Amino acid sequence: MASLYEKYQLRQVINAAGRMTALGVSTPAEPIVAQVTAGLTHYFEMDDLVDKTGNYIAKLLNVDSAVVVSCASAGIAQSVAAVISKEDDDLRLNLHNSDKSVAREIILPKGHNVNFGAPVETMITLGGGKVIEAGFANECSAAQLADKITPHTAAILYIKSHHTVQKSMLTVADAARVAQAHNLPLIVDAAAEEDLTLYYRQGADLVIYSGAKAIEGPTSGLVIGKQPYVEWVKNQRYGIGRAMKIGKEGILGLTLAIERYLNDPENDHKETGAEMVARMAPFIEKLNQITGVTANVVWDSAGRDIARTEITFDERLIGKNTFDILAQLRQGDIAIYFREYHANEGKVEVDIRSVTLMQLDTITTELRRVLMDGK
């Protein structure tokens, strides 16, 4: 039987970019795949499934409430719609064309208004909101956030991500204090974060996670938070959420993935940053033997316990710019993807969490081939 790659003429991929949507995010464990399959082959009352799995997850996490959605981006849009329409069914059904005078402004630090593969602002607009930026691109204090609050403010949004500006930014706890002082909800997008309750404990009213990143479930999203906010999010499945609904298999797959993430002793093998450093050591040594390449360890910019290999290309010595090098690596028999956020500086990062030792050798071989280019 032909493999998927052969049948559909797909190229194999070495994912050294991390858990990225563009590469399918993650590869769930067999028990989760089995639960997804079981979900596909049975019928459920979907409202009952949404409610009962949400209750189950909320108990696991010791939070007020939870709901599974189709992805973290959908979680942002539905959370924004929720805090705007609240319990108003007419507004929920006519979110974008209602002439009702309701608060629609969503305040976020200017340095958090990023493109993570799609613009944050697009998700907010989809949810019926209007973006109000606080502070500057390189700073935002609690006072600057509070200064933007008006009677038109519906919520404060905080994006916890490596995509955002990190320096001179208020913390989630700071934002929570501002929100509480003004009786406003705080929404936190924590898509790739690993602690599933930290921001809830710090005072956020709604927290959004990707189900397929740290949790390593199927494509899905998780929204946890306080009553009645999560109930308002759940109600959006009869509003804008209809266009971004998640299937029974995704709900059940993520529910088990969360349980395993929290409780399964077999899941305790998660690689620490120190273990990543040890596994990368021979790889880094080999890279440093390639003319024009310098490699070293760097740590996750958002503070997670993730170590990566940073590769710096001496473009003048190699005779190619970094973007050309990356393009050639993606065009080989096996497409190799790195984290390319600093490619304009001649640097890339190798995220080894989904990369085998054999694949690290392949990366070294292919880099040498591309850089030597017949020399």
C-alpha positions in Angstrom: 0.0 0.0 0.0 1.4 3.4 -1.0 2.2 5.8 1.8 0.3 9.1 2.0 3.4 10.8 0.6 3.4 8.6 -2.4 -0.3 8.5 -3.0 -0.8 12.3 -3.0 2.8 13.1 -4.2 3.5 15.0 -1.0 7.0 15.9 0.1 8.3 14.5 3.4 9.1 17.2 6.0 11.7 17.6 8.8 10.0 19.9 11.2 12.7 21.9 12.9 10.5 24.9 13.2 8.5 23.8 16.2 4.8 23.2 16.6 3.7 25.4 13.7 0.3 25.5 12.1 1.9 25.6 8.6 3.4 22.1 9.2 0.4 20.5 10.9 1.4 21.5 14.4 2.0 18.1 16.2 1.6 14.4 16.0 -0.7 13.1 18.8 0.1 9.8 20.6 -1.7 6.6 19.7 -4.3 6.7 22.6 -5.4 10.1 21.4 -5.6 8.9 17.8 -7.7 5.9 19.1 -10.1 8.3 20.9 -10.4 10.4 17.8 -11.3 7.3 15.8 -13.9 6.3 18.5 -15.4 9.7 18.3 -15.7 9.5 14.6 -17.6 6.2 14.7 -20.3 7.1 17.3 -23.1 9.6 17.5 -23.6 12.1 20.3 -25.9 14.9 21.2 -23.5 17.7 20.5 -24.7 20.1 23.1 -24.4 17.4 25.7 -20.9 16.5 24.4 -19.8 20.1 24.6 -21.1 20.6 28.1 -20.0 17.3 29.6 -16.5 17.4 28.2 -16.2 21.0 29.2 -17.2 20.1 32.8 -14.7 17.2 32.8 -11.9 19.4 31.7 -12.8 22.2 34.2 -12.6 19.6 37.0 -9.2 18.4 35.7 -7.9 21.9 35.7 -9.8 23.1 38.8 -11.2 26.1 37.0 -14.8 27.4 36.8 -15.5 26.3 33.3 -14.1 25.2 29.9 -15.1 24.6 26.4 -13.3 23.0 23.4 -13.3 25.0 20.2 -11.8 24.4 16.7 -8.5 26.3 17.3 -6.9 29.1 19.3 -7.7 31.7 16.6 -11.4 30.7 16.8 -11.1 31.0 20.6 -10.0 34.6 20.2 -12.9 35.5 17.8 -15.5 33.7 19.9 -14.3 35.2 23.1 -14.5 38.7 21.7 -18.0 38.0 20.4 -18.9 36.6 23.8 -17.9 39.7 25.8 -19.7 41.9 23.3 -23.0 40.0 22.9 -23.1 38.5 26.4 -26.6 37.1 27.0 -28.2 39.1 24.2 -29.4 36.5 21.7 -30.4 39.0 19.1 -27.0 40.6 19.2 -25.4 37.2 19.0 -27.4 36.4 15.9 -26.8 39.8 14.3 -23.3 40.5 15.6 -22.0 42.5 12.6 -25.1 44.3 11.4 -26.8 45.2 14.7 -27.3 48.9 15.3 -27.5 48.4 19.1 -25.2 50.7 21.1 -22.9 48.3 22.9 -19.3 48.3 23.9 -17.1 46.8 21.2 -13.6 48.2 21.8 -11.0 45.6 22.7 -7.8 47.1 24.2 -4.5 45.4 23.7 -0.9 46.6 24.0 0.4 47.9 20.6 3.2 45.4 20.7 0.7 42.6 20.9 -1.1 43.5 17.7 0.8 40.9 15.7 0.5 38.6 12.8 0.8 35.0 14.1 0.0 33.5 10.7 -3.1 35.7 10.5 -3.5 39.1 12.1 -4.8 39.3 15.7 -6.8 42.3 14.6 -8.6 40.1 12.0 -9.7 37.7 14.8 -11.0 40.6 16.9 -12.9 42.1 14.0 -14.4 38.7 13.2 -15.7 38.6 16.7 -17.4 42.0 16.2 -14.7 44.0 18.1 -12.7 47.1 17.3 -9.0 47.2 18.2 -7.7 49.9 20.4 -3.9 49.9 20.8 -2.4 50.9 24.1 1.2 52.2 24.6 3.8 51.9 21.9 5.4 49.2 19.8 8.2 48.8 22.3 6.4 49.5 25.6 3.1 49.3 27.4 2.5 49.9 31.1 -0.5 49.3 33.2 -1.2 53.1 33.3 -1.0 53.3 29.5 -3.5 50.4 29.2 -5.8 52.0 31.7 -5.7 55.3 29.9 -7.4 53.8 26.9 -10.5 52.5 28.8 -13.8 54.3 28.0 -17.5 53.4 28.2 -17.0 51.8 24.8 -14.5 49.2 26.1 -15.7 45.6 26.1 -12.5 43.8 27.2 -8.8 43.9 27.5 -6.8 41.4 25.4 -3.3 40.1 26.2 -1.3 38.0 23.8 1.2 35.7 25.5 3.5 34.7 22.6 7.0 34.8 21.2 5.5 36.8 18.3 4.9 39.8 20.6 7.2 42.4 21.9 8.7 41.2 25.2 10.5 44.1 26.6 8.9 46.9 28.6 5.5 45.2 28.6 3.1 44.8 31.5 2.5 41.3 32.8 -0.7 39.3 32.6 -1.1 40.0 36.4 -0.7 43.7 35.7 -3.4 43.6 33.0 -5.7 41.6 35.3 -5.4 44.3 38.0 -6.3 47.0 35.5 -9.3 44.9 34.2 -10.6 44.2 37.7 -10.2 47.9 38.7 -12.5 48.8 35.8 -14.9 45.9 36.0 -13.8 44.6 32.6 -13.0 41.0 31.4 -9.4 40.1 30.6 -8.9 37.7 27.7 -5.5 36.0 27.4 -4.4 34.3 24.3 -1.9 31.7 25.5 -1.9 29.4 22.5 1.5 27.8 22.8 1.9 28.1 26.6 2.5 25.0 28.7 0.9 25.9 32.0 -2.8 25.5 31.6 -3.9 27.4 34.7 -1.3 30.0 35.4 -3.0 33.0 33.7 -6.4 31.9 35.1 -4.9 32.0 38.6 -3.3 35.4 37.8 -6.8 36.8 37.2 -7.7 36.3 33.6 -11.4 35.8 32.9 -10.9 33.8 29.6 -7.7 32.0 28.6 -7.2 30.4 25.2 -4.9 27.6 24.3 -4.1 25.6 21.1 -5.0 22.0 21.6 -2.3 20.8 19.2 0.7 22.7 20.5 1.9 22.0 24.1 -1.0 19.7 24.7 -0.3 17.7 21.5 -3.9 16.9 20.8 -5.7 17.0 17.5 -6.3 20.3 15.7 -8.5 22.1 18.3 -8.5 24.9 20.9 -9.4 25.2 24.5 -11.0 28.2 26.3 -11.1 28.1 30.1 -12.3 30.8 32.4 -14.9 32.1 34.8 -18.6 32.1 34.7 -20.5 33.5 32.9 -17.8 34.2 30.3 -17.3 30.7 29.2 -21.0 30.1 28.9 -21.2 33.1 26.6 -18.3 31.6 24.5 -20.2 28.3 24.3 -23.3 30.2 23.1 -21.3 31.5 20.1 -21.7 28.1 18.5 -25.1 29.4 17.5 -23.5 32.6 16.2 -20.1 33.1 14.5 -18.9 29.8 16.0 -21.1 27.9 13.6 -18.5 28.8 10.8 -15.7 27.5 13.0 -17.3 24.5 14.6 -15.2 21.5 15.9 -16.3 17.9 15.3 -17.0 15.3 17.9 -13.7 13.6 17.2 -11.7 16.8 18.0 -13.6 17.4 21.2 -13.0 13.9 22.5 -9.4 13.8 21.3 -8.5 17.0 23.0 -10.3 16.0 26.2 -8.1 12.9 26.5 -5.0 14.8 25.4 -5.5 17.2 28.3 -6.0 14.4 30.7 -2.8 12.7 29.6 -0.9 16.0 29.6 -1.9 16.5 33.3 -2.1 13.0 34.8 -0.6 10.2 32.7 2.7 8.9 34.2 3.7 7.7 30.7 3.5 11.4 29.6 6.2 12.4 32.2 8.9 11.7 29.6 8.5 15.3 28.3 12.0 16.5 27.3 13.3 19.3 29.5 15.4 22.2 28.2 18.5 20.7 29.8 17.9 17.4 28.0 17.4 19.3 24.8 20.8 20.9 25.3 22.4 17.5 25.8 20.8 16.1 22.7 21.8 19.0 20.6 25.5 19.0 21.6 26.8 16.6 18.9 24.6 18.4 16.3 26.0 21.8 17.3 29.6 20.4 17.1 29.0 19.1 13.6 27.4 22.3 12.5 30.4 24.3 13.7 32.6 22.2 11.4 30.9 23.6 8.4 32.6 26.6 6.8 30.6 29.8 7.2 28.3 28.4 10.0 28.3 29.2 13.7 26.0 27.3 16.0 25.1 27.7 19.7 22.3 27.1 22.2 19.6 29.7 22.7 16.5 29.7 25.0 12.9 30.4 24.2 12.3 34.1 24.0 8.9 33.8 25.8 10.4 32.2 28.8 9.4 28.5 28.2 11.7 25.7 29.1 12.7 25.1 25.5 16.3 25.2 24.2 17.1 25.5 20.6 20.1 25.6 18.3 20.8 29.0 16.8 22.6 28.9 13.4 24.4 32.0 12.1 25.4 32.1 8.5 28.4 34.2 7.4 26.7 35.3 4.1 29.8 36.9 2.7 31.9 33.8 3.2 29.2 31.5 1.9 28.3 33.6 -1.0 24.5 33.3 -0.4 22.0 35.1 1.7 20.1 33.3 4.4 16.7 33.4 2.6 18.2 31.7 -0.4 19.7 29.0 1.8 16.4 28.4 3.5 14.6 28.2 0.2 17.0 25.5 -1.1 16.5 23.5 2.1 12.8 23.6 1.6 13.1 22.5 -2.0 15.1 19.3 -1.4 13.7 15.7 -1.5 12.9 16.2 2.1 11.7 19.7 2.9 13.5 21.1 6.0 11.9 23.9 7.9 13.6 26.1 10.6 12.3 29.0 12.8 13.0 31.9 10.5 12.1 35.0 12.6 15.7 36.4 12.5 16.6 35.3 8.9 17.0 38.9 8.0 19.9 39.0 10.5 21.5 35.8 9.0 20.2 33.6 11.8 17.7 30.8 12.2 16.8 28.5 15.1 16.4 24.7 15.1 13.6 23.4 17.3 14.5 19.8 18.0 11.3 18.7 19.9 9.9 16.9 16.9 13.2 16.0 15.3 15.0 12.6 15.6 18.7 12.1 15.9 18.7 10.7 12.3 16.9 13.8 11.1 19.5 16.0 12.8 22.1 14.2 10.8 20.1 14.8 7.6 19.9 18.5 8.4 23.7 18.6 8.8 24.2 16.8 5.5 21.7 18.9 3.6 23.2 22.1 5.0 26.6 21.1 4.0 25.3 20.2 0.5 23.5 23.5 0.0 26.3 25.7 1.4 29.1 23.9 -0.6 26.9 23.8 -3.7 29.5 21.9 -5.8 32.5 23.6 -4.3 
